[in-house]
């Protein structure tokens, strides 16, 4: 099946499932699409059990396996989705709350990574499952970031106070980029120790790891600002909405592709450029007509890619290897991740309470609004062939399903309770 056929099938199913959700379920689009695609996948599995001669799961699983989820998201959709989210973010709110956002996106993420690693190591040991400390740290890094795609989708309909929305959106946009950098460093360390070919890092010492982190994060931010500034100056010199929309499209694809080539953070690059274009660009470089067309274009692209992403998460259940013990580990890991999230949010907020006034229930809201999504699944799928990979993938998938289906459906009730 060629690329056009794959895209045609995915878009057709996304459109059909989106219609069914809007017509009958009326759930949040991301939740509804995931629920319908997951239910469809489970029905296929049940039908295969009842009529094994059909070979239905094998045929569909073979098709799904041919879709490289990690490649599609991390090297395809992610740049567009992050840019669209950053484009609509209010930089003034981010600047006013830069301290809390930066602490949540860095210190909070590192605390969560360490806590998940320690607790999952203990859990796996109690269940008789073998997992190294380094593998547990990698799991902590890939499961700790709140997914900006899932979070921004839910935020659109919450009508939360701007200050709270800025914290949730800002953290989700930036901790994603930081988490990918931490994950990259840890995977490079695994590859250097296990001798997997193609890591390009050799033996990594502490200074090498620090440099790799600084290069990925700092380089991504510099590239995002530089490319965003060039695009901004070009947009300011013309007034043609067609060309200006095309410039933003080229900005995302060009900067993200260049970032991967230079081995720096593409996610951080597109977030920084999106914030620049969405705020300074909208204020000084665009006419009202251009602003309207630009917003509609990116909103539509965002909706289409979101639909495909959550459809893919639902059908990935067909290729995840579920075993009784790993499923039990995944169920308990849901509680582990939530506890780590609670602690990692509480510490930065507590440190800042003397300086910043926070709304009531902010820790509980941030904990429950910290949705995990496709990025965690994509990172788990991208792991090198280590012995722990099937276990980590199962745990990741179960946490993501719980996060989107349970937390995504109940976050409004949590907000109403405290706001």
Secondary structure, DSSP 8 states (H G I E B T S, - for coil): --HHHHHHHHHHHHHHHHHHIIIII---HHHHHHHHHHHHHHHHHHHHHHTGGG-HHHHHHHHHHTS-HHHHIIIIIHHHHHHHHHHTS-HHHHHHTHHHHHHIIIIIHHHHHHHHHHHHHHHHHHTT----HHHHHHHHHHHHS--HHHHHHHHTTT---HHHHHHHHHHHHHHHHHHHHHHHHHHHHHHHHHT-TT----S--HHHHHHHHHHHHHHHHHHHHHHHHHHHHHHHT---HHHHHHHHHHHHHHHHHHHHHHTS-HHHHHHHHHHHIIIIIHHHT--HHHHHHHHHHHHHHHHHHHHHHHHHHHHGGGTS---HHHHHHHHHHHHHHHHHHHHHHHHHHHHHTTTS---TTHHHHHHHT----HHHHHHHHTS-S-TTHHHHHHHHHHHHHHIIIIIHHHHHHHHHHH-
